[in-house]
Amino acid sequence: MSKVIVVLGAGPGLGAAVARRFAREGFRVALVARRQDRLDTLVAELTAEGVDAAGFTADLSAPDGIPTVIGAVRAHFGRIDVVEYGPIPQGGFAPAAELEPSELAQGFPLLVLTPLAVLRSVLGEWKERGDGAFLMTTGATAVRPRAHASGVGPLMAAARNWLYSLNGELAASGIYAGTLSVAAFITGSDAAGAAAASGDPVLAALPVVDPAELADLYWDMYTERDRVEEVHPELGS
């Protein structure tokens, strides 16, 4: 039975690129997102390309619902081998001195609690098989905090901390955990479009990367398993 990757927070950018990259290696693909219309479009595109793909709707800001959607994926495909977790959080950067507790509390389930719920839902299967991989997308501020760019950064940093611990605990069992921290806008993403339209010279100067390039990095991380983290593009000194 061929392997299965679950792409959580699937969209037309990085999620679609990861799906295509792993499908090239024979993986079947489960796509999880909140919007049914976006899922239907993506599943139709991948199916037309010969990919065995199916969509599952879920609100990833509600960790209590994760066992249900993971159960539905497993019932459909029979197994889960790799998870890629990359939903785009609502809201942007904010000065640390102006953050309200409610702002962090709003993003906490999506970026911290739900990844834990996903891992708990697949870990038993992976331990039994002696193989599995949990991949999570974060951003540059998880790695290098910046003034006036707080908000999602502390939450992504918490997830990054957890992934490092997870990798250290599970690697000997054949289970890999890694994080790809993207230090750029992703071509075709809503964020890249907003930055281009903003007229802000600081935002306009930030690099833009092709999602297929990031998907290749994820494949390398999954197969090589020689590092917990990849930062791309590399951060300057």
C-alpha positions, 0 to 999 in steps of 0.5 A: 500500500503506497504512503499517504501525506496529509497536508493541513492548511492546504491551499494553492501555494505551498500546500499544493506544491508539497502535495505535488512533490510528494505525489511525484514520489508515489504518495497519495494525498489528503488535503485538509482545509476549512474552505470546501470550495478551495479544497474541491478545486485543488483536489480536481486539479491534482486528480487531473494530474493523476494524483490520488487525492481527497479533501477533508474539511476542518477548522484547524483552530479547533484542536478538539476536532482533529481526531475526527478529521484524522480518523476520516483520512485514515478511514479513506486511505488506510494509513498516514505516513507524513503530516505537513502542517502549514496553515496561514494564521490570521493577523499580521505582525505587531509591536510587542509593546502593543500586543493584547493577551487576547491577540496571542490567545486567538492564535494559540490553538492554530499554531500550538495546540492543534499541532499537538493534537495532530501528533497525538492522533498519528503517533500510535500508528507511527510508533507501531510502524517505526516510521513517520514524519511531522513537518511544520511550516513557520516563519523567520520571526520564529527563529530571529525575533524583530522589533515591531514584528511580534504577534505570530512570532512568539507562537511560531517560536513555541511550536519551533521549540516543541518540534526540536524537543519532539525530534530529539525524543522520537528520532530513535524510533524512526519518527522524524520531526522538522520545521521549515522556517520561510524567511520570504513571501511565497509566490502567489500567496495572499500575503505576497499580493498584499505586500506588493499592493501596500506600497510599503518599501520595506515589505516590497524589499523582502524576497519572494520564493517559489513554493515548489522550491520549498516543497523540494526542501521538505522532500529533502528534509523528509528523506535525509532527516539530518536536521531539525530545521531549514531556514530559507532563504538563509538569514543574514547576520 
